[in-house]
Amino acid sequence: MIYGKIWCVVKPSVGIPIFLSAVAIASFSVHLAITTNTTWVKEFLNGKPKAAATAPAKADATTPAVRT
Amino acid sequence: MSDKDKVWPTGLTEAESEEIHRHLIQGTQIFGMIAALAHLLAYLYSPWLK
């Protein structure tokens, strides 16, 4: 297996927590960025239905207008 | 003592290192599959990307 010998030179007790932390921090950052930079997450989590949240898109389907 | 039985500075042999790595890769694959499923559900049932 490629890179399988890495644990001969990196202690697993150090390397594995760093690897798992990197995954956790990266995914948390992406989700935090989405929640803070959009409005629909908050609306959706507060009970605004998906259809209402995407109502402008539905209107677009019938009338091909420019979306902003 | 052959090279395969050499104990490296981390206290592991090559075979032990590769065993740990195999489990880590398997865990990553399972995590990835669960994440992909979660993103599919989010795409289907939330306004994400709509």
Backbone of each chain as nested JSON, in Angstrom:
{
  "chains": [
    {"id": "A", "residues": [
      {"number": 1, "name": "MET", "atoms": {"N": [0.85, -1.202, 0.0], "CA": [0.0, 0.0, 0.0], "C": [0.882, 1.247, 0.0]}},
      {"number": 2, "name": "ILE", "atoms": {"N": [0.521, 2.206, -0.826], "CA": [1.332, 3.417, -0.937], "C": [1.359, 4.178, 0.391]}},
      {"number": 3, "name": "TYR", "atoms": {"N": [2.541, 4.626, 0.77], "CA": [2.788, 5.365, 2.022], "C": [2.531, 4.538, 3.277]}},
      {"number": 4, "name": "GLY", "atoms": {"N": [2.412, 3.246, 3.124], "CA": [2.112, 2.383, 4.265], "C": [3.184, 2.37, 5.343]}},
      {"number": 5, "name": "LYS", "atoms": {"N": [4.397, 2.766, 4.961], "CA": [5.503, 2.712, 5.936], "C": [5.667, 4.02, 6.693]}},
      {"number": 6, "name": "ILE", "atoms": {"N": [4.746, 4.954, 6.484], "CA": [4.895, 6.263, 7.156], "C": [4.934, 6.13, 8.67]}},
      {"number": 7, "name": "TRP", "atoms": {"N": [4.22, 5.112, 9.195], "CA": [4.134, 4.977, 10.655], "C": [5.393, 4.373, 11.256]}},
      {"number": 8, "name": "CYS", "atoms": {"N": [6.383, 4.07, 10.363], "CA": [7.698, 3.679, 10.861], "C": [8.479, 4.908, 11.332]}},
      {"number": 9, "name": "VAL", "atoms": {"N": [8.136, 6.067, 10.786], "CA": [8.884, 7.285, 11.125], "C": [8.024, 8.358, 11.795]}},
      {"number": 10, "name": "VAL", "atoms": {"N": [6.697, 8.223, 11.693], "CA": [5.791, 9.144, 12.397], "C": [5.027, 8.321, 13.423]}},
      {"number": 11, "name": "LYS", "atoms": {"N": [5.096, 8.739, 14.671], "CA": [4.396, 7.976, 15.712], "C": [2.891, 8.047, 15.45]}},
      {"number": 12, "name": "PRO", "atoms": {"N": [2.203, 6.919, 15.394], "CA": [0.758, 6.945, 15.166], "C": [0.015, 7.787, 16.213]}},
      {"number": 13, "name": "SER", "atoms": {"N": [0.534, 7.813, 17.442], "CA": [-0.134, 8.589, 18.497], "C": [-0.036, 10.089, 18.24]}},
      {"number": 14, "name": "VAL", "atoms": {"N": [0.859, 10.49, 17.348], "CA": [0.976, 11.9, 16.958], "C": [0.297, 12.118, 15.601]}},
      {"number": 15, "name": "GLY", "atoms": {"N": [0.609, 11.268, 14.649], "CA": [0.147, 11.458, 13.271], "C": [-1.351, 11.285, 13.084]}},
      {"number": 16, "name": "ILE", "atoms": {"N": [-1.923, 10.287, 13.753], "CA": [-3.359, 10.032, 13.544], "C": [-4.222, 11.162, 14.125]}},
      {"number": 17, "name": "PRO", "atoms": {"N": [-3.964, 11.634, 15.352], "CA": [-4.739, 12.79, 15.825], "C": [-4.578, 14.025, 14.935]}},
      {"number": 18, "name": "ILE", "atoms": {"N": [-3.38, 14.247, 14.386], "CA": [-3.187, 15.395, 13.482], "C": [-4.029, 15.212, 12.224]}},
      {"number": 19, "name": "PHE", "atoms": {"N": [-4.02, 14.003, 11.683], "CA": [-4.797, 13.715, 10.474], "C": [-6.305, 13.899, 10.731]}},
      {"number": 20, "name": "LEU", "atoms": {"N": [-6.788, 13.32, 11.833], "CA": [-8.222, 13.433, 12.132], "C": [-8.608, 14.878, 12.442]}},
      {"number": 21, "name": "SER", "atoms": {"N": [-7.717, 15.605, 13.145], "CA": [-7.995, 17.014, 13.446], "C": [-8.051, 17.84, 12.169]}},
      {"number": 22, "name": "ALA", "atoms": {"N": [-7.147, 17.548, 11.239], "CA": [-7.14, 18.295, 9.972], "C": [-8.454, 18.092, 9.229]}},
      {"number": 23, "name": "VAL", "atoms": {"N": [-8.936, 16.857, 9.198], "CA": [-10.214, 16.57, 8.532], "C": [-11.358, 17.306, 9.239]}},
      {"number": 24, "name": "ALA", "atoms": {"N": [-11.365, 17.22, 10.576], "CA": [-12.445, 17.842, 11.348], "C": [-12.443, 19.36, 11.191]}},
      {"number": 25, "name": "ILE", "atoms": {"N": [-11.263, 19.978, 11.307], "CA": [-11.164, 21.443, 11.218], "C": [-11.536, 21.913, 9.817]}},
      {"number": 26, "name": "ALA", "atoms": {"N": [-11.064, 21.196, 8.798], "CA": [-11.369, 21.589, 7.412], "C": [-12.865, 21.512, 7.134]}},
      {"number": 27, "name": "SER", "atoms": {"N": [-13.485, 20.4, 7.523], "CA": [-14.919, 20.267, 7.223], "C": [-15.74, 21.249, 8.056]}},
      {"number": 28, "name": "PHE", "atoms": {"N": [-15.347, 21.469, 9.317], "CA": [-16.067, 22.445, 10.139], "C": [-15.959, 23.843, 9.536]}},
      {"number": 29, "name": "SER", "atoms": {"N": [-14.77, 24.198, 9.058], "CA": [-14.566, 25.529, 8.469], "C": [-15.445, 25.738, 7.244]}},
      {"number": 30, "name": "VAL", "atoms": {"N": [-15.529, 24.723, 6.401], "CA": [-16.346, 24.845, 5.19], "C": [-17.819, 25.036, 5.566]}},
      {"number": 31, "name": "HIS", "atoms": {"N": [-18.297, 24.232, 6.524], "CA": [-19.711, 24.345, 6.909], "C": [-19.989, 25.671, 7.619]}},
      {"number": 32, "name": "LEU", "atoms": {"N": [-19.026, 26.125, 8.436], "CA": [-19.199, 27.425, 9.1], "C": [-19.244, 28.549, 8.07]}},
      {"number": 33, "name": "ALA", "atoms": {"N": [-18.38, 28.459, 7.065], "CA": [-18.361, 29.48, 6.012], "C": [-19.692, 29.508, 5.269]}},
      {"number": 34, "name": "ILE", "atoms": {"N": [-20.268, 28.344, 5.031], "CA": [-21.561, 28.304, 4.328], "C": [-22.657, 28.93, 5.185]}},
      {"number": 35, "name": "THR", "atoms": {"N": [-22.675, 28.583, 6.479], "CA": [-23.744, 29.125, 7.329], "C": [-23.611, 30.639, 7.53]}},
      {"number": 36, "name": "THR", "atoms": {"N": [-22.374, 31.144, 7.547], "CA": [-22.203, 32.576, 7.799], "C": [-22.301, 33.422, 6.526]}},
      {"number": 37, "name": "ASN", "atoms": {"N": [-22.123, 32.816, 5.368], "CA": [-22.126, 33.59, 4.124], "C": [-23.385, 33.416, 3.262]}},
      {"number": 38, "name": "THR", "atoms": {"N": [-24.319, 32.624, 3.749], "CA": [-25.572, 32.48, 3.004], "C": [-26.747, 32.774, 3.933]}},
      {"number": 39, "name": "THR", "atoms": {"N": [-27.915, 32.968, 3.36], "CA": [-29.108, 33.23, 4.178], "C": [-30.014, 32.008, 4.248]}},
      {"number": 40, "name": "TRP", "atoms": {"N": [-29.903, 31.128, 3.243], "CA": [-30.883, 30.045, 3.165], "C": [-30.721, 28.979, 4.246]}},
      {"number": 41, "name": "VAL", "atoms": {"N": [-29.509, 28.812, 4.793], "CA": [-29.319, 27.788, 5.83], "C": [-30.145, 28.145, 7.058]}},
      {"number": 42, "name": "LYS", "atoms": {"N": [-30.026, 29.415, 7.488], "CA": [-30.751, 29.869, 8.672], "C": [-32.261, 29.764, 8.443]}},
      {"number": 43, "name": "GLU", "atoms": {"N": [-32.693, 30.185, 7.278], "CA": [-34.124, 30.121, 6.957], "C": [-34.612, 28.678, 6.94]}},
      {"number": 44, "name": "PHE", "atoms": {"N": [-33.84, 27.813, 6.336], "CA": [-34.223, 26.395, 6.243], "C": [-34.286, 25.755, 7.626]}},
      {"number": 45, "name": "LEU", "atoms": {"N": [-33.286, 26.05, 8.469], "CA": [-33.255, 25.459, 9.807], "C": [-34.322, 26.045, 10.711]}},
      {"number": 46, "name": "ASN", "atoms": {"N": [-34.844, 27.211, 10.361], "CA": [-35.924, 27.812, 11.146], "C": [-37.296, 27.444, 10.602]}},
      {"number": 47, "name": "GLY", "atoms": {"N": [-37.338, 26.491, 9.713], "CA": [-38.619, 25.944, 9.292], "C": [-39.149, 26.451, 7.976]}},
      {"number": 48, "name": "LYS", "atoms": {"N": [-38.398, 27.323, 7.319], "CA": [-38.866, 27.786, 6.028], "C": [-38.772, 26.624, 5.036]}},
      {"number": 49, "name": "PRO", "atoms": {"N": [-39.904, 26.265, 4.438], "CA": [-39.868, 25.092, 3.565], "C": [-38.962, 25.287, 2.354]}},
      {"number": 50, "name": "LYS", "atoms": {"N": [-38.49, 24.159, 1.857], "CA": [-37.572, 24.178, 0.722], "C": [-38.198, 24.846, -0.495]}},
      {"number": 51, "name": "ALA", "atoms": {"N": [-39.509, 24.577, -0.69], "CA": [-40.203, 25.134, -1.846], "C": [-40.228, 26.649, -1.776]}},
      {"number": 52, "name": "ALA", "atoms": {"N": [-40.512, 27.17, -0.538], "CA": [-40.564, 28.619, -0.381], "C": [-39.179, 29.225, -0.577]}},
      {"number": 53, "name": "ALA", "atoms": {"N": [-38.186, 28.516, -0.076], "CA": [-36.821, 29.03, -0.191], "C": [-36.366, 29.073, -1.649]}},
      {"number": 54, "name": "THR", "atoms": {"N": [-36.952, 28.192, -2.465], "CA": [-36.534, 28.134, -3.863], "C": [-37.624, 28.664, -4.8]}},
      {"number": 55, "name": "ALA", "atoms": {"N": [-38.548, 29.435, -4.23], "CA": [-39.659, 29.952, -5.036], "C": [-39.207, 30.736, -6.271]}},
      {"number": 56, "name": "PRO", "atoms": {"N": [-38.19, 31.598, -6.158], "CA": [-37.755, 32.32, -7.359], "C": [-37.283, 31.378, -8.467]}},
      {"number": 57, "name": "ALA", "atoms": {"N": [-36.664, 30.262, -8.056], "CA": [-36.184, 29.306, -9.052], "C": [-37.351, 28.67, -9.794]}},
      {"number": 58, "name": "LYS", "atoms": {"N": [-38.471, 28.431, -9.04], "CA": [-39.643, 27.832, -9.654], "C": [-40.23, 28.787, -10.699]}},
      {"number": 59, "name": "ALA", "atoms": {"N": [-40.26, 30.062, -10.341], "CA": [-40.799, 31.048, -11.267], "C": [-39.949, 31.098, -12.534]}},
      {"number": 60, "name": "ASP", "atoms": {"N": [-38.652, 30.886, -12.326], "CA": [-37.747, 30.896, -13.478], "C": [-38.071, 29.787, -14.472]}},
      {"number": 61, "name": "ALA", "atoms": {"N": [-38.577, 28.676, -13.935], "CA": [-38.846, 27.538, -14.81], "C": [-39.936, 27.864, -15.828]}},
      {"number": 62, "name": "THR", "atoms": {"N": [-40.91, 28.676, -15.396], "CA": [-41.997, 29.01, -16.314], "C": [-41.663, 30.236, -17.163]}},
      {"number": 63, "name": "THR", "atoms": {"N": [-41.03, 31.201, -16.512], "CA": [-40.662, 32.412, -17.252], "C": [-39.142, 32.528, -17.262]}},
      {"number": 64, "name": "PRO", "atoms": {"N": [-38.522, 32.271, -18.368], "CA": [-37.051, 32.307, -18.403], "C": [-36.5, 33.725, -18.253]}},
      {"number": 65, "name": "ALA", "atoms": {"N": [-36.383, 34.134, -16.983], "CA": [-35.833, 35.456, -16.702], "C": [-34.393, 35.312, -16.234]}},
      {"number": 66, "name": "VAL", "atoms": {"N": [-33.698, 36.403, -16.219], "CA": [-32.306, 36.386, -15.783], "C": [-32.268, 36.321, -14.266]}},
      {"number": 67, "name": "ARG", "atoms": {"N": [-31.499, 35.354, -13.716], "CA": [-31.371, 35.229, -12.263], "C": [-30.215, 36.086, -11.784]}},
      {"number": 68, "name": "THR", "atoms": {"N": [-30.465, 36.777, -10.682], "CA": [-29.395, 37.62, -10.147], "C": [-28.823, 36.997, -8.895]}}
    ]},
    {"id": "B", "residues": [
      {"number": 1, "name": "MET", "atoms": {"N": [18.744, -11.054, 12.024], "CA": [17.44, -10.353, 11.938], "C": [17.281, -9.774, 10.528]}},
      {"number": 2, "name": "SER", "atoms": {"N": [16.206, -10.132, 9.871], "CA": [15.99, -9.596, 8.527], "C": [15.471, -8.163, 8.603]}},
      {"number": 3, "name": "ASP", "atoms": {"N": [15.503, -7.466, 7.463], "CA": [15.071, -6.064, 7.433], "C": [13.601, -5.916, 7.774]}},
      {"number": 4, "name": "LYS", "atoms": {"N": [12.803, -6.939, 7.416], "CA": [11.357, -6.875, 7.675], "C": [11.035, -6.827, 9.171]}},
      {"number": 5, "name": "ASP", "atoms": {"N": [11.929, -7.428, 9.976], "CA": [11.691, -7.462, 11.42], "C": [12.299, -6.268, 12.148]}},
      {"number": 6, "name": "LYS", "atoms": {"N": [12.882, -5.355, 11.376], "CA": [13.516, -4.188, 11.998], "C": [12.477, -3.344, 12.732]}},
      {"number": 7, "name": "VAL", "atoms": {"N": [12.817, -2.957, 13.948], "CA": [11.925, -2.073, 14.705], "C": [12.379, -0.645, 14.467]}},
      {"number": 8, "name": "TRP", "atoms": {"N": [11.509, 0.152, 13.909], "CA": [11.828, 1.53, 13.542], "C": [11.712, 2.454, 14.759]}},
      {"number": 9, "name": "PRO", "atoms": {"N": [12.114, 3.728, 14.604], "CA": [12.11, 4.637, 15.764], "C": [10.75, 4.781, 16.452]}},
      {"number": 10, "name": "THR", "atoms": {"N": [9.673, 4.551, 15.722], "CA": [8.357, 4.664, 16.358], "C": [7.994, 3.409, 17.143]}},
      {"number": 11, "name": "GLY", "atoms": {"N": [8.863, 2.407, 17.075], "CA": [8.589, 1.173, 17.802], "C": [7.795, 0.167, 17.001]}},
      {"number": 12, "name": "LEU", "atoms": {"N": [7.594, 0.45, 15.71], "CA": [6.799, -0.437, 14.861], "C": [7.677, -1.089, 13.802]}},
      {"number": 13, "name": "THR", "atoms": {"N": [7.246, -2.248, 13.345], "CA": [7.88, -2.862, 12.182], "C": [7.125, -2.403, 10.94]}},
      {"number": 14, "name": "GLU", "atoms": {"N": [7.688, -2.711, 9.759], "CA": [7.005, -2.313, 8.515], "C": [5.632, -2.948, 8.413]}},
      {"number": 15, "name": "ALA", "atoms": {"N": [5.528, -4.208, 8.831], "CA": [4.234, -4.909, 8.745], "C": [3.201, -4.234, 9.644]}},
      {"number": 16, "name": "GLU", "atoms": {"N": [3.635, -3.854, 10.851], "CA": [2.7, -3.192, 11.779], "C": [2.286, -1.829, 11.243]}},
      {"number": 17, "name": "SER", "atoms": {"N": [3.276, -1.114, 10.659], "CA": [2.973, 0.204, 10.083], "C": [1.945, 0.082, 8.958]}},
      {"number": 18, "name": "GLU", "atoms": {"N": [2.144, -0.923, 8.111], "CA": [1.211, -1.088, 6.994], "C": [-0.164, -1.529, 7.475]}},
      {"number": 19, "name": "GLU", "atoms": {"N": [-0.218, -2.263, 8.58], "CA": [-1.516, -2.669, 9.128], "C": [-2.278, -1.444, 9.644]}},
      {"number": 20, "name": "ILE", "atoms": {"N": [-1.581, -0.574, 10.377], "CA": [-2.21, 0.664, 10.856], "C": [-2.716, 1.484, 9.67]}},
      {"number": 21, "name": "HIS", "atoms": {"N": [-1.851, 1.588, 8.649], "CA": [-2.214, 2.403, 7.489], "C": [-3.432, 1.847, 6.757]}},
      {"number": 22, "name": "ARG", "atoms": {"N": [-3.505, 0.516, 6.693], "CA": [-4.652, -0.132, 6.038], "C": [-5.956, 0.238, 6.751]}},
      {"number": 23, "name": "HIS", "atoms": {"N": [-5.924, 0.211, 8.088], "CA": [-7.122, 0.565, 8.861], "C": [-7.474, 2.041, 8.689]}},
      {"number": 24, "name": "LEU", "atoms": {"N": [-6.435, 2.898, 8.64], "CA": [-6.677, 4.335, 8.481], "C": [-7.314, 4.618, 7.114]}},
      {"number": 25, "name": "ILE", "atoms": {"N": [-6.809, 3.963, 6.087], "CA": [-7.364, 4.14, 4.744], "C": [-8.815, 3.633, 4.706]}},
      {"number": 26, "name": "GLN", "atoms": {"N": [-9.059, 2.495, 5.337], "CA": [-10.418, 1.936, 5.348], "C": [-11.386, 2.88, 6.078]}},
      {"number": 27, "name": "GLY", "atoms": {"N": [-10.912, 3.428, 7.2], "CA": [-11.738, 4.39, 7.935], "C": [-12.03, 5.625, 7.103]}},
      {"number": 28, "name": "THR", "atoms": {"N": [-11.021, 6.091, 6.377], "CA": [-11.206, 7.257, 5.514], "C": [-12.225, 6.965, 4.411]}},
      {"number": 29, "name": "GLN", "atoms": {"N": [-12.149, 5.756, 3.851], "CA": [-13.098, 5.387, 2.787], "C": [-14.526, 5.321, 3.325]}},
      {"number": 30, "name": "ILE", "atoms": {"N": [-14.698, 4.734, 4.511], "CA": [-16.044, 4.645, 5.1], "C": [-16.573, 6.042, 5.415]}},
      {"number": 31, "name": "PHE", "atoms": {"N": [-15.705, 6.889, 6.007], "CA": [-16.087, 8.278, 6.294], "C": [-16.497, 8.985, 5.001]}},
      {"number": 32, "name": "GLY", "atoms": {"N": [-15.711, 8.776, 3.952], "CA": [-16.011, 9.416, 2.66], "C": [-17.347, 8.976, 2.093]}},
      {"number": 33, "name": "MET", "atoms": {"N": [-17.634, 7.694, 2.217], "CA": [-18.914, 7.196, 1.696], "C": [-20.095, 7.764, 2.481]}},
      {"number": 34, "name": "ILE", "atoms": {"N": [-19.95, 7.809, 3.82], "CA": [-21.023, 8.382, 4.645], "C": [-21.188, 9.866, 4.311]}},
      {"number": 35, "name": "ALA", "atoms": {"N": [-20.077, 10.576, 4.128], "CA": [-20.135, 12.005, 3.787], "C": [-20.796, 12.216, 2.433]}},
      {"number": 36, "name": "ALA", "atoms": {"N": [-20.468, 11.365, 1.467], "CA": [-21.078, 11.484, 0.134], "C": [-22.584, 11.268, 0.221]}},
      {"number": 37, "name": "LEU", "atoms": {"N": [-22.99, 10.277, 1.019], "CA": [-24.431, 10.019, 1.206], "C": [-25.105, 11.217, 1.868]}},
      {"number": 38, "name": "ALA", "atoms": {"N": [-24.446, 11.774, 2.889], "CA": [-24.997, 12.943, 3.594], "C": [-25.144, 14.124, 2.64]}},
      {"number": 39, "name": "HIS", "atoms": {"N": [-24.171, 14.314, 1.767], "CA": [-24.258, 15.423, 0.81], "C": [-25.352, 15.188, -0.219]}},
      {"number": 40, "name": "LEU", "atoms": {"N": [-25.536, 13.934, -0.609], "CA": [-26.628, 13.613, -1.544], "C": [-27.979, 13.943, -0.902]}},
      {"number": 41, "name": "LEU", "atoms": {"N": [-28.154, 13.535, 0.367], "CA": [-29.41, 13.828, 1.069], "C": [-29.602, 15.336, 1.24]}},
      {"number": 42, "name": "ALA", "atoms": {"N": [-28.511, 16.039, 1.577], "CA": [-28.602, 17.494, 1.722], "C": [-28.99, 18.153, 0.403]}},
      {"number": 43, "name": "TYR", "atoms": {"N": [-28.423, 17.643, -0.676], "CA": [-28.753, 18.189, -2.003], "C": [-30.228, 17.939, -2.353]}},
      {"number": 44, "name": "LEU", "atoms": {"N": [-30.719, 16.75, -1.991], "CA": [-32.102, 16.401, -2.337], "C": [-33.124, 17.134, -1.477]}},
      {"number": 45, "name": "TYR", "atoms": {"N": [-32.816, 17.248, -0.168], "CA": [-33.854, 17.707, 0.767], "C": [-33.62, 19.093, 1.355]}},
      {"number": 46, "name": "SER", "atoms": {"N": [-32.608, 19.827, 0.898], "CA": [-32.422, 21.201, 1.386], "C": [-32.29, 22.13, 0.173]}},
      {"number": 47, "name": "PRO", "atoms": {"N": [-32.366, 23.419, 0.398], "CA": [-32.259, 24.352, -0.741], "C": [-30.823, 24.49, -1.288]}},
      {"number": 48, "name": "TRP", "atoms": {"N": [-29.909, 23.712, -0.763], "CA": [-28.498, 23.791, -1.175], "C": [-28.352, 23.615, -2.696]}},
      {"number": 49, "name": "LEU", "atoms": {"N": [-27.668, 24.564, -3.323], "CA": [-27.384, 24.552, -4.772], "C": [-28.615, 24.699, -5.643]}},
      {"number": 50, "name": "LYS", "atoms": {"N": [-29.745, 25.099, -5.023], "CA": [-30.959, 25.259, -5.833], "C": [-31.039, 26.703, -6.334]}}
    ]}
  ]
}
